Amino acid sequence: MEILVNLDVMMAKRKISSGELAERVGITPANLSILKTGKAKAIRFSTLMALCHELECQPGDILEFKEN
């Protein structure tokens, strides 16, 4: 089982760059990159909320549970 991060898909749909999204959300571009690549071990609810707010989406649009 794994959690897939579809942040890059949502960013492409909303036509927003990593730098711009990181600035709007209040995280570093490096941390946003870690989230985008799925290498993050955790995400704060406040960060997830900010991402959803800026991308105008639901948490399920960014995070997906997949069984192997």
PyMOL Python script that loads the backbone (N, CA, C, O; Angstrom):
from pymol import cmd

cmd.read_pdbstr("""\
ATOM      1  N   MET A   1       0.849  -1.174   0.000  1.00  0.00           N
ATOM      2  CA  MET A   1       0.000   0.000   0.000  1.00  0.00           C
ATOM      3  C   MET A   1       0.891   1.232   0.000  1.00  0.00           C
ATOM      4  O   MET A   1       1.968   1.244   0.596  1.00  0.00           O
ATOM      5  N   GLU A   2       0.424   2.250  -0.671  1.00  0.00           N
ATOM      6  CA  GLU A   2       1.189   3.491  -0.706  1.00  0.00           C
ATOM      7  C   GLU A   2       0.260   4.683  -0.925  1.00  0.00           C
ATOM      8  O   GLU A   2      -0.872   4.544  -1.390  1.00  0.00           O
ATOM      9  N   ILE A   3       0.773   5.839  -0.578  1.00  0.00           N
ATOM     10  CA  ILE A   3       0.076   7.095  -0.820  1.00  0.00           C
ATOM     11  C   ILE A   3       0.788   7.778  -1.978  1.00  0.00           C
ATOM     12  O   ILE A   3       1.986   8.051  -1.903  1.00  0.00           O
ATOM     13  N   LEU A   4       0.054   8.051  -3.042  1.00  0.00           N
ATOM     14  CA  LEU A   4       0.610   8.767  -4.190  1.00  0.00           C
ATOM     15  C   LEU A   4       0.302  10.249  -4.041  1.00  0.00           C
ATOM     16  O   LEU A   4      -0.782  10.623  -3.593  1.00  0.00           O
ATOM     17  N   VAL A   5       1.250  11.083  -4.415  1.00  0.00           N
ATOM     18  CA  VAL A   5       1.081  12.525  -4.340  1.00  0.00           C
ATOM     19  C   VAL A   5       0.905  13.055  -5.758  1.00  0.00           C
ATOM     20  O   VAL A   5       1.817  12.963  -6.580  1.00  0.00           O
ATOM     21  N   ASN A   6      -0.260  13.605  -6.039  1.00  0.00           N
ATOM     22  CA  ASN A   6      -0.591  14.127  -7.361  1.00  0.00           C
ATOM     23  C   ASN A   6      -0.494  15.647  -7.406  1.00  0.00           C
ATOM     24  O   ASN A   6      -1.239  16.304  -8.134  1.00  0.00           O
ATOM     25  N   LEU A   7       0.415  16.192  -6.636  1.00  0.00           N
ATOM     26  CA  LEU A   7       0.557  17.647  -6.555  1.00  0.00           C
ATOM     27  C   LEU A   7       0.961  18.240  -7.902  1.00  0.00           C
ATOM     28  O   LEU A   7       0.455  19.291  -8.294  1.00  0.00           O
ATOM     29  N   ASP A   8       1.868  17.574  -8.608  1.00  0.00           N
ATOM     30  CA  ASP A   8       2.298  18.090  -9.907  1.00  0.00           C
ATOM     31  C   ASP A   8       1.156  18.127 -10.913  1.00  0.00           C
ATOM     32  O   ASP A   8       1.101  19.021 -11.758  1.00  0.00           O
ATOM     33  N   VAL A   9       0.239  17.157 -10.828  1.00  0.00           N
ATOM     34  CA  VAL A   9      -0.923  17.129 -11.716  1.00  0.00           C
ATOM     35  C   VAL A   9      -1.825  18.323 -11.443  1.00  0.00           C
ATOM     36  O   VAL A   9      -2.278  18.992 -12.372  1.00  0.00           O
ATOM     37  N   MET A  10      -2.085  18.588 -10.165  1.00  0.00           N
ATOM     38  CA  MET A  10      -2.953  19.714  -9.807  1.00  0.00           C
ATOM     39  C   MET A  10      -2.302  21.043 -10.190  1.00  0.00           C
ATOM     40  O   MET A  10      -2.983  21.971 -10.627  1.00  0.00           O
ATOM     41  N   MET A  11      -0.989  21.130 -10.024  1.00  0.00           N
ATOM     42  CA  MET A  11      -0.284  22.359 -10.394  1.00  0.00           C
ATOM     43  C   MET A  11      -0.378  22.597 -11.896  1.00  0.00           C
ATOM     44  O   MET A  11      -0.558  23.733 -12.333  1.00  0.00           O
ATOM     45  N   ALA A  12      -0.258  21.545 -12.681  1.00  0.00           N
ATOM     46  CA  ALA A  12      -0.363  21.675 -14.137  1.00  0.00           C
ATOM     47  C   ALA A  12      -1.776  22.095 -14.541  1.00  0.00           C
ATOM     48  O   ALA A  12      -1.951  22.931 -15.427  1.00  0.00           O
ATOM     49  N   LYS A  13      -2.783  21.510 -13.884  1.00  0.00           N
ATOM     50  CA  LYS A  13      -4.177  21.876 -14.185  1.00  0.00           C
ATOM     51  C   LYS A  13      -4.453  23.338 -13.873  1.00  0.00           C
ATOM     52  O   LYS A  13      -5.217  23.998 -14.577  1.00  0.00           O
ATOM     53  N   ARG A  14      -3.824  23.843 -12.809  1.00  0.00           N
ATOM     54  CA  ARG A  14      -4.048  25.231 -12.390  1.00  0.00           C
ATOM     55  C   ARG A  14      -3.032  26.199 -12.991  1.00  0.00           C
ATOM     56  O   ARG A  14      -3.095  27.409 -12.772  1.00  0.00           O
ATOM     57  N   LYS A  15      -2.091  25.635 -13.757  1.00  0.00           N
ATOM     58  CA  LYS A  15      -1.060  26.438 -14.429  1.00  0.00           C
ATOM     59  C   LYS A  15      -0.314  27.348 -13.446  1.00  0.00           C
ATOM     60  O   LYS A  15      -0.241  28.564 -13.626  1.00  0.00           O
ATOM     61  N   ILE A  16       0.230  26.724 -12.409  1.00  0.00           N
ATOM     62  CA  ILE A  16       0.977  27.463 -11.403  1.00  0.00           C
ATOM     63  C   ILE A  16       2.361  26.832 -11.249  1.00  0.00           C
ATOM     64  O   ILE A  16       2.497  25.609 -11.239  1.00  0.00           O
ATOM     65  N   SER A  17       3.365  27.662 -11.131  1.00  0.00           N
ATOM     66  CA  SER A  17       4.740  27.165 -10.995  1.00  0.00           C
ATOM     67  C   SER A  17       5.029  26.770  -9.553  1.00  0.00           C
ATOM     68  O   SER A  17       4.327  27.167  -8.622  1.00  0.00           O
ATOM     69  N   SER A  18       6.077  25.981  -9.399  1.00  0.00           N
ATOM     70  CA  SER A  18       6.491  25.557  -8.056  1.00  0.00           C
ATOM     71  C   SER A  18       6.861  26.748  -7.186  1.00  0.00           C
ATOM     72  O   SER A  18       6.462  26.829  -6.025  1.00  0.00           O
ATOM     73  N   GLY A  19       7.627  27.674  -7.758  1.00  0.00           N
ATOM     74  CA  GLY A  19       8.053  28.843  -7.000  1.00  0.00           C
ATOM     75  C   GLY A  19       6.890  29.686  -6.532  1.00  0.00           C
ATOM     76  O   GLY A  19       6.861  30.146  -5.390  1.00  0.00           O
ATOM     77  N   GLU A  20       5.923  29.888  -7.426  1.00  0.00           N
ATOM     78  CA  GLU A  20       4.756  30.701  -7.072  1.00  0.00           C
ATOM     79  C   GLU A  20       3.914  30.012  -6.004  1.00  0.00           C
ATOM     80  O   GLU A  20       3.474  30.654  -5.050  1.00  0.00           O
ATOM     81  N   LEU A  21       3.686  28.701  -6.159  1.00  0.00           N
ATOM     82  CA  LEU A  21       2.887  27.975  -5.175  1.00  0.00           C
ATOM     83  C   LEU A  21       3.585  27.953  -3.818  1.00  0.00           C
ATOM     84  O   LEU A  21       2.946  28.163  -2.787  1.00  0.00           O
ATOM     85  N   ALA A  22       4.878  27.703  -3.815  1.00  0.00           N
ATOM     86  CA  ALA A  22       5.628  27.683  -2.550  1.00  0.00           C
ATOM     87  C   ALA A  22       5.502  29.021  -1.838  1.00  0.00           C
ATOM     88  O   ALA A  22       5.296  29.066  -0.625  1.00  0.00           O
ATOM     89  N   GLU A  23       5.624  30.103  -2.583  1.00  0.00           N
ATOM     90  CA  GLU A  23       5.511  31.436  -1.985  1.00  0.00           C
ATOM     91  C   GLU A  23       4.121  31.672  -1.419  1.00  0.00           C
ATOM     92  O   GLU A  23       3.979  32.184  -0.309  1.00  0.00           O
ATOM     93  N   ARG A  24       3.098  31.305  -2.172  1.00  0.00           N
ATOM     94  CA  ARG A  24       1.709  31.511  -1.715  1.00  0.00           C
ATOM     95  C   ARG A  24       1.380  30.685  -0.473  1.00  0.00           C
ATOM     96  O   ARG A  24       0.652  31.133   0.412  1.00  0.00           O
ATOM     97  N   VAL A  25       1.933  29.462  -0.425  1.00  0.00           N
ATOM     98  CA  VAL A  25       1.636  28.550   0.685  1.00  0.00           C
ATOM     99  C   VAL A  25       2.502  28.854   1.902  1.00  0.00           C
ATOM    100  O   VAL A  25       2.112  28.565   3.033  1.00  0.00           O
ATOM    101  N   GLY A  26       3.669  29.434   1.672  1.00  0.00           N
ATOM    102  CA  GLY A  26       4.550  29.769   2.782  1.00  0.00           C
ATOM    103  C   GLY A  26       5.519  28.663   3.139  1.00  0.00           C
ATOM    104  O   GLY A  26       5.898  28.515   4.301  1.00  0.00           O
ATOM    105  N   ILE A  27       5.929  27.874   2.133  1.00  0.00           N
ATOM    106  CA  ILE A  27       6.950  26.858   2.359  1.00  0.00           C
ATOM    107  C   ILE A  27       8.092  27.097   1.371  1.00  0.00           C
ATOM    108  O   ILE A  27       7.944  27.851   0.409  1.00  0.00           O
ATOM    109  N   THR A  28       9.211  26.460   1.613  1.00  0.00           N
ATOM    110  CA  THR A  28      10.348  26.650   0.717  1.00  0.00           C
ATOM    111  C   THR A  28      10.132  25.845  -0.569  1.00  0.00           C
ATOM    112  O   THR A  28       9.453  24.819  -0.561  1.00  0.00           O
ATOM    113  N   PRO A  29      10.714  26.318  -1.662  1.00  0.00           N
ATOM    114  CA  PRO A  29      10.629  25.528  -2.905  1.00  0.00           C
ATOM    115  C   PRO A  29      11.209  24.120  -2.731  1.00  0.00           C
ATOM    116  O   PRO A  29      10.727  23.171  -3.350  1.00  0.00           O
ATOM    117  N   ALA A  30      12.233  23.983  -1.896  1.00  0.00           N
ATOM    118  CA  ALA A  30      12.815  22.654  -1.646  1.00  0.00           C
ATOM    119  C   ALA A  30      11.810  21.724  -0.976  1.00  0.00           C
ATOM    120  O   ALA A  30      11.703  20.555  -1.345  1.00  0.00           O
ATOM    121  N   ASN A  31      11.076  22.237   0.006  1.00  0.00           N
ATOM    122  CA  ASN A  31      10.063  21.411   0.678  1.00  0.00           C
ATOM    123  C   ASN A  31       8.910  21.076  -0.259  1.00  0.00           C
ATOM    124  O   ASN A  31       8.364  19.975  -0.197  1.00  0.00           O
ATOM    125  N   LEU A  32       8.536  22.005  -1.120  1.00  0.00           N
ATOM    126  CA  LEU A  32       7.485  21.720  -2.099  1.00  0.00           C
ATOM    127  C   LEU A  32       7.951  20.628  -3.054  1.00  0.00           C
ATOM    128  O   LEU A  32       7.168  19.757  -3.432  1.00  0.00           O
ATOM    129  N   SER A  33       9.214  20.670  -3.442  1.00  0.00           N
ATOM    130  CA  SER A  33       9.777  19.646  -4.315  1.00  0.00           C
ATOM    131  C   SER A  33       9.734  18.272  -3.655  1.00  0.00           C
ATOM    132  O   SER A  33       9.422  17.277  -4.308  1.00  0.00           O
ATOM    133  N   ILE A  34      10.043  18.217  -2.374  1.00  0.00           N
ATOM    134  CA  ILE A  34       9.981  16.957  -1.631  1.00  0.00           C
ATOM    135  C   ILE A  34       8.557  16.414  -1.620  1.00  0.00           C
ATOM    136  O   ILE A  34       8.351  15.209  -1.761  1.00  0.00           O
ATOM    137  N   LEU A  35       7.579  17.292  -1.453  1.00  0.00           N
ATOM    138  CA  LEU A  35       6.177  16.866  -1.502  1.00  0.00           C
ATOM    139  C   LEU A  35       5.810  16.366  -2.892  1.00  0.00           C
ATOM    140  O   LEU A  35       5.188  15.314  -3.036  1.00  0.00           O
ATOM    141  N   LYS A  36       6.197  17.124  -3.917  1.00  0.00           N
ATOM    142  CA  LYS A  36       5.843  16.767  -5.299  1.00  0.00           C
ATOM    143  C   LYS A  36       6.398  15.410  -5.709  1.00  0.00           C
ATOM    144  O   LYS A  36       5.730  14.654  -6.414  1.00  0.00           O
ATOM    145  N   THR A  37       7.602  15.100  -5.278  1.00  0.00           N
ATOM    146  CA  THR A  37       8.236  13.845  -5.688  1.00  0.00           C
ATOM    147  C   THR A  37       7.774  12.650  -4.858  1.00  0.00           C
ATOM    148  O   THR A  37       8.143  11.512  -5.148  1.00  0.00           O
ATOM    149  N   GLY A  38       6.973  12.905  -3.831  1.00  0.00           N
ATOM    150  CA  GLY A  38       6.477  11.817  -3.000  1.00  0.00           C
ATOM    151  C   GLY A  38       7.491  11.322  -1.988  1.00  0.00           C
ATOM    152  O   GLY A  38       7.308  10.255  -1.401  1.00  0.00           O
ATOM    153  N   LYS A  39       8.562  12.080  -1.772  1.00  0.00           N
ATOM    154  CA  LYS A  39       9.606  11.672  -0.834  1.00  0.00           C
ATOM    155  C   LYS A  39       9.314  12.103   0.600  1.00  0.00           C
ATOM    156  O   LYS A  39      10.029  11.710   1.522  1.00  0.00           O
ATOM    157  N   ALA A  40       8.283  12.897   0.794  1.00  0.00           N
ATOM    158  CA  ALA A  40       7.933  13.371   2.134  1.00  0.00           C
ATOM    159  C   ALA A  40       7.380  12.217   2.962  1.00  0.00           C
ATOM    160  O   ALA A  40       6.635  11.379   2.455  1.00  0.00           O
ATOM    161  N   LYS A  41       7.742  12.182   4.214  1.00  0.00           N
ATOM    162  CA  LYS A  41       7.245  11.159   5.142  1.00  0.00           C
ATOM    163  C   LYS A  41       5.956  11.602   5.821  1.00  0.00           C
ATOM    164  O   LYS A  41       5.205  10.778   6.342  1.00  0.00           O
ATOM    165  N   ALA A  42       5.703  12.921   5.812  1.00  0.00           N
ATOM    166  CA  ALA A  42       4.519  13.466   6.473  1.00  0.00           C
ATOM    167  C   ALA A  42       4.199  14.829   5.864  1.00  0.00           C
ATOM    168  O   ALA A  42       5.032  15.440   5.194  1.00  0.00           O
ATOM    169  N   ILE A  43       2.985  15.287   6.110  1.00  0.00           N
ATOM    170  CA  ILE A  43       2.584  16.632   5.707  1.00  0.00           C
ATOM    171  C   ILE A  43       1.687  17.183   6.806  1.00  0.00           C
ATOM    172  O   ILE A  43       0.797  16.492   7.301  1.00  0.00           O
ATOM    173  N   ARG A  44       1.925  18.409   7.174  1.00  0.00           N
ATOM    174  CA  ARG A  44       1.083  19.050   8.191  1.00  0.00           C
ATOM    175  C   ARG A  44      -0.274  19.373   7.580  1.00  0.00           C
ATOM    176  O   ARG A  44      -0.382  19.718   6.403  1.00  0.00           O
ATOM    177  N   PHE A  45      -1.311  19.251   8.412  1.00  0.00           N
ATOM    178  CA  PHE A  45      -2.642  19.608   7.944  1.00  0.00           C
ATOM    179  C   PHE A  45      -2.695  21.068   7.510  1.00  0.00           C
ATOM    180  O   PHE A  45      -3.403  21.403   6.560  1.00  0.00           O
ATOM    181  N   SER A  46      -1.967  21.930   8.183  1.00  0.00           N
ATOM    182  CA  SER A  46      -1.985  23.346   7.811  1.00  0.00           C
ATOM    183  C   SER A  46      -1.381  23.542   6.423  1.00  0.00           C
ATOM    184  O   SER A  46      -1.849  24.392   5.665  1.00  0.00           O
ATOM    185  N   THR A  47      -0.351  22.772   6.078  1.00  0.00           N
ATOM    186  CA  THR A  47       0.247  22.853   4.742  1.00  0.00           C
ATOM    187  C   THR A  47      -0.713  22.285   3.707  1.00  0.00           C
ATOM    188  O   THR A  47      -0.884  22.870   2.638  1.00  0.00           O
ATOM    189  N   LEU A  48      -1.335  21.164   4.010  1.00  0.00           N
ATOM    190  CA  LEU A  48      -2.306  20.559   3.101  1.00  0.00           C
ATOM    191  C   LEU A  48      -3.479  21.502   2.869  1.00  0.00           C
ATOM    192  O   LEU A  48      -3.958  21.643   1.743  1.00  0.00           O
ATOM    193  N   MET A  49      -3.940  22.150   3.941  1.00  0.00           N
ATOM    194  CA  MET A  49      -5.031  23.120   3.820  1.00  0.00           C
ATOM    195  C   MET A  49      -4.634  24.274   2.917  1.00  0.00           C
ATOM    196  O   MET A  49      -5.413  24.688   2.057  1.00  0.00           O
ATOM    197  N   ALA A  50      -3.431  24.796   3.103  1.00  0.00           N
ATOM    198  CA  ALA A  50      -2.956  25.917   2.289  1.00  0.00           C
ATOM    199  C   ALA A  50      -2.824  25.511   0.822  1.00  0.00           C
ATOM    200  O   ALA A  50      -3.184  26.282  -0.068  1.00  0.00           O
ATOM    201  N   LEU A  51      -2.314  24.313   0.565  1.00  0.00           N
ATOM    202  CA  LEU A  51      -2.211  23.821  -0.810  1.00  0.00           C
ATOM    203  C   LEU A  51      -3.589  23.705  -1.450  1.00  0.00           C
ATOM    204  O   LEU A  51      -3.790  24.137  -2.585  1.00  0.00           O
ATOM    205  N   CYS A  52      -4.530  23.125  -0.725  1.00  0.00           N
ATOM    206  CA  CYS A  52      -5.890  22.981  -1.243  1.00  0.00           C
ATOM    207  C   CYS A  52      -6.526  24.346  -1.502  1.00  0.00           C
ATOM    208  O   CYS A  52      -7.230  24.528  -2.496  1.00  0.00           O
ATOM    209  N   HIS A  53      -6.281  25.289  -0.620  1.00  0.00           N
ATOM    210  CA  HIS A  53      -6.832  26.631  -0.791  1.00  0.00           C
ATOM    211  C   HIS A  53      -6.282  27.273  -2.060  1.00  0.00           C
ATOM    212  O   HIS A  53      -7.042  27.813  -2.863  1.00  0.00           O
ATOM    213  N   GLU A  54      -4.976  27.217  -2.240  1.00  0.00           N
ATOM    214  CA  GLU A  54      -4.346  27.859  -3.398  1.00  0.00           C
ATOM    215  C   GLU A  54      -4.663  27.154  -4.704  1.00  0.00           C
ATOM    216  O   GLU A  54      -4.775  27.801  -5.745  1.00  0.00           O
ATOM    217  N   LEU A  55      -4.810  25.833  -4.662  1.00  0.00           N
ATOM    218  CA  LEU A  55      -5.091  25.073  -5.879  1.00  0.00           C
ATOM    219  C   LEU A  55      -6.588  24.872  -6.112  1.00  0.00           C
ATOM    220  O   LEU A  55      -7.003  24.297  -7.119  1.00  0.00           O
ATOM    221  N   GLU A  56      -7.390  25.359  -5.160  1.00  0.00           N
ATOM    222  CA  GLU A  56      -8.850  25.229  -5.231  1.00  0.00           C
ATOM    223  C   GLU A  56      -9.247  23.777  -5.488  1.00  0.00           C
ATOM    224  O   GLU A  56      -9.919  23.456  -6.469  1.00  0.00           O
ATOM    225  N   CYS A  57      -8.805  22.905  -4.564  1.00  0.00           N
ATOM    226  CA  CYS A  57      -9.092  21.482  -4.706  1.00  0.00           C
ATOM    227  C   CYS A  57      -9.339  20.857  -3.334  1.00  0.00           C
ATOM    228  O   CYS A  57      -9.299  21.534  -2.307  1.00  0.00           O
ATOM    229  N   GLN A  58      -9.589  19.580  -3.343  1.00  0.00           N
ATOM    230  CA  GLN A  58      -9.799  18.809  -2.122  1.00  0.00           C
ATOM    231  C   GLN A  58      -8.538  17.999  -1.817  1.00  0.00           C
ATOM    232  O   GLN A  58      -7.756  17.729  -2.729  1.00  0.00           O
ATOM    233  N   PRO A  59      -8.320  17.604  -0.560  1.00  0.00           N
ATOM    234  CA  PRO A  59      -7.143  16.802  -0.232  1.00  0.00           C
ATOM    235  C   PRO A  59      -7.028  15.533  -1.094  1.00  0.00           C
ATOM    236  O   PRO A  59      -5.925  15.111  -1.441  1.00  0.00           O
ATOM    237  N   GLY A  60      -8.157  14.944  -1.429  1.00  0.00           N
ATOM    238  CA  GLY A  60      -8.159  13.739  -2.258  1.00  0.00           C
ATOM    239  C   GLY A  60      -7.702  13.989  -3.694  1.00  0.00           C
ATOM    240  O   GLY A  60      -7.365  13.045  -4.410  1.00  0.00           O
ATOM    241  N   ASP A  61      -7.689  15.252  -4.119  1.00  0.00           N
ATOM    242  CA  ASP A  61      -7.170  15.576  -5.438  1.00  0.00           C
ATOM    243  C   ASP A  61      -5.636  15.559  -5.426  1.00  0.00           C
ATOM    244  O   ASP A  61      -5.003  15.380  -6.467  1.00  0.00           O
ATOM    245  N   ILE A  62      -5.056  15.743  -4.262  1.00  0.00           N
ATOM    246  CA  ILE A  62      -3.596  15.786  -4.121  1.00  0.00           C
ATOM    247  C   ILE A  62      -3.042  14.444  -3.656  1.00  0.00           C
ATOM    248  O   ILE A  62      -2.003  14.002  -4.145  1.00  0.00           O
ATOM    249  N   LEU A  63      -3.724  13.793  -2.719  1.00  0.00           N
ATOM    250  CA  LEU A  63      -3.263  12.534  -2.149  1.00  0.00           C
ATOM    251  C   LEU A  63      -4.170  11.383  -2.590  1.00  0.00           C
ATOM    252  O   LEU A  63      -5.396  11.502  -2.582  1.00  0.00           O
ATOM    253  N   GLU A  64      -3.547  10.272  -2.973  1.00  0.00           N
ATOM    254  CA  GLU A  64      -4.300   9.116  -3.449  1.00  0.00           C
ATOM    255  C   GLU A  64      -3.747   7.848  -2.794  1.00  0.00           C
ATOM    256  O   GLU A  64      -2.536   7.623  -2.785  1.00  0.00           O
ATOM    257  N   PHE A  65      -4.634   7.033  -2.253  1.00  0.00           N
ATOM    258  CA  PHE A  65      -4.241   5.773  -1.648  1.00  0.00           C
ATOM    259  C   PHE A  65      -4.292   4.685  -2.720  1.00  0.00           C
ATOM    260  O   PHE A  65      -5.283   4.551  -3.437  1.00  0.00           O
ATOM    261  N   LYS A  66      -3.205   3.910  -2.817  1.00  0.00           N
ATOM    262  CA  LYS A  66      -3.143   2.867  -3.834  1.00  0.00           C
ATOM    263  C   LYS A  66      -2.644   1.572  -3.202  1.00  0.00           C
ATOM    264  O   LYS A  66      -1.609   1.554  -2.536  1.00  0.00           O
ATOM    265  N   GLU A  67      -3.381   0.501  -3.414  1.00  0.00           N
ATOM    266  CA  GLU A  67      -2.950  -0.810  -2.934  1.00  0.00           C
ATOM    267  C   GLU A  67      -2.054  -1.446  -3.988  1.00  0.00           C
ATOM    268  O   GLU A  67      -2.294  -1.310  -5.187  1.00  0.00           O
ATOM    269  N   ASN A  68      -1.025  -2.137  -3.530  1.00  0.00           N
ATOM    270  CA  ASN A  68      -0.100  -2.807  -4.458  1.00  0.00           C
ATOM    271  C   ASN A  68      -0.734  -4.022  -5.081  1.00  0.00           C
ATOM    272  O   ASN A  68      -0.101  -4.705  -5.886  1.00  0.00           O
TER     273      ASN A  68
END
""", "prot")
cmd.dss("prot")
cmd.show_as("cartoon", "prot")
cmd.util.cbc("prot")
cmd.orient("prot")
